Amino acid sequence: MNCPNCGAPIDEKTIGSTNEYKPITMWGYFGYEILFSIPLIGLILLIVFSVGGTKNVNLKNFARSYFCYTIIVLILIGILVAVLTGMGVTAGIGSLFNQ
């Protein structure tokens, strides 16, 4: 097999390594973000791509970073819910004693 750009011979190992590091286009990133945003299916695919469900290193790293982002957002939402719930419980108990 020959290189389409320069015509030099290419062996199978070189072809495999170039597909491994193939860049993701801007529309590719956009599409993967939409795919990962689907509630249950997106989370499953996000975990699969993060742990090695793809040979593309760029997609694997993007999935890992999106997974970390998702975990951080879930932790922050959990903290916010806990604080607001605590404030509500405190206000409810305070109103009982003020009557």
N, C-alpha and C positions, 0 to 999 in steps of 0.2 A: 504494500500500500504506500502511496506517495502523499506528501504534504500538498494540500490544495493551493497554498500560497507560493511555495518556492520549488516544489517538485522533488524535494529530498525524500529518500525512503524513510518510512516510519515503521518501527516494530510495534507489536501489540502492547508491550509494557508502557511505552510512551503514550499511546492512545488512552489506556486505562488511567494513567496518572493525570492527563489533561482533563478528563471528565470528572475526576475526583475534585479538582480545584476550579471547576467551571464557575464563573461569576453568575450571580443572580441579578437579573435586570431589575429596574425600578418597578415595573409592573409585576414582576415576580414577587418582590417584597410586599407590594400592595396586596396581591392575591393571597399570599401566605398569611398576612395579618388578618384579612377577612376570614380566611379558613380557620385560623386559630381562635377567632372571636366567636365562632359558633359554640353555643353553650356546652354540650356534652361531647359531641363529635370532635370539636376543635381541641378540647382538652386531651382527649385520647390521642389524636394525631400529634399534638404538641409533645406529649410524653414519648410517643413512638419515635418521632424525629429527633428528640433530645438525646435518647439513649442509643441511637445508632440505627434507626430504621432507614437511613439513606446513606449513600456513599459520598454524597457531596458535602465537603467539609464546611462550606459557607452556609448551606442550609442547616446543617447540624448546629453550628455556632449561633445562627439566628434563632433557631428554636430554643436553644439553651438560654439565650438572653431574654427571649420573650417569656419563657417559663419563670425565670428569676423575677422579671417584672410582674408577672401575674401573682407570684407568691408574696411579693412586697405589697402589692395593692390589696390582696386579701388580708394580710396582717394589719395594714392601716385601717381597713374597713372594720375589722374585728375590734380594734382598739377604740375606734369612733363609736361603734355600737355599744361597747362596754361602758364607755364614759357617759354617753347619753342615757343609757339604761340606769346607771348609777345616779345620775342627776335626777332622773324621773322618780326613782325609788326614794331618794332623799327628799325631794319636794313633796311626795305623797306622804311620807312619814311626818314631815314638818307640818303639813296641813292638818294632820290628825291631832297633833298636840296643840295647835293654835285655836282649835274650836272650843 
